Amino acid sequence: MFMNKQHLMTARTLGLALVATLGLASCATYKEEFAGINSRLDSLDSKVQGAAQSAESANQSAQQANQRLDQMEGRIQRLESAPRRSPRG
């Protein structure tokens, strides 16, 4: 009987050690997974920031083009409403 209790205690101790080892190993795996995910998120974040800067630049260019079109529209309307010239000759 005494050997059975001793074996039981040894088995319990080994079981706890095994669970603790597996728990620590899984933590390392999660740390690696989180590091990979964080790396991908950082990459996506920089791509999004680059796209936002490009969009802002395109927006400014479009606004400038619209201002030039507005200026041209007034000139075109004046030319269209001006009296027609008679051809020379």
Secondary structure, DSSP 8 states (H G I E B T S, - for coil): -HHHHHHHHHHHHHHHHHHHHHHHHHHHHHHHHHHHHHHHHHHHHHHHHHHHHHHHHHHHHHHHHHHHHHHHHHHHHHHHHS-------
